[in-house]
Amino acid sequence: MSVYQPTLKQLQYLVALHEHGHFGRAAEACFVSQSTLSAGLRDLETLLGVVLVERTKRNVRFTPLGNAVVAKSHRILREAEELSDLIHSSSQPLSGEVRMSVIPTIAPFLLPRMLPRLRRERPNLKLFLREEPSAQAIESLHHGRADCVLLALPFPTGEVEKETIELDALFVAFPKDDPRDPPAEISPDVIDEHRLLLLEDGHCLKEHALAACNRPELRASATMIGTSLHTLVQMVDNGLGLTMLPEMALDAGILNGTNVVARPLRSDSANREIALVWRRQSPRSEEFRMLAEELRAG
């Protein structure tokens, strides 16, 4: 008696539907029509003799068994990709497709100075970039949507390997005509917690800034509103407060055309570690170490 084995394509459809919660968006993510994706999932359920997804006109709901199958499917699909990666990496290193997630407080500042050289030095490398906050980027990594992640540490990453790219110092940014006339280096204890503007939840830079200051009252009193560093700079430029900026953003000219100045934060932990991370025991580990070296050289 033979037992039906789901195809990788059917498992991809199932995982995409679970991620997007909508047949149309899942189909777009899989580059197929909605009818193709729906038919593939119905075939899967029919041949297995189980219900994985409850369908209504308003929403999609996975059964408990469906959720368990999705969790297992993530591992199967990831291992299938790693099998392909193993074969590919045995031929020519740092060539073909690499999917890299990058967090928003790094992507617009670090990549423009690194990517031109990388394109010149590695013309056969097709680097597909995806910008997303740290938690989503790490989830993408462990679910196989990303091959590696460029992010700032410390941050919970699970079981990964890493290569440090650089250390990125933190600065305090404030209006040029600030009547408090801050010193050349700013100690955390002089920061007015009622004027501090930080990125909203989901951005690890907020946690790095708070940890560097080591003042619990800042977490309670700071205004966590900015969706990007550029937004925070505009708020500071309009006299709404002060903020924290990484050195790479300053080097990239984020303060150009503004009346905002920045001075170093004086703290033993006033920096973040920019690192490339990837899944532990990935068959492409050596390639990612080479990629990290290329990024450092940029």
Buried (B, 14 or more C-beta within 10 A) or exposed (E): EEEEEBEEBBBBBBBBBBBBEBBEBBBBBBEBEBEBBBEBBEBBBEBBEEEBBEEEEEEBEBEEEBEEBBEEBBEBBBEBBBEEBEEBBEEEBBBBEBBBBBBBBBBBBBBEEBBEEBEEEBEEBEBEBBBBBBBBBBBBBBBBBBBBBBBBBEBEBEEBBBBEBBEBBBBBBBBEEBEEEBEEEBEBEEBEBEBBBBBBEBBBBBBBBBBBBEBEEBBEEBBBBBEBBEBBBBBBBEEBBBBBBBBBBBEBEBBEEBEBBBBBBBBEEBBBBBBBBBBEEBBBBEBBBBBBBBBBEB
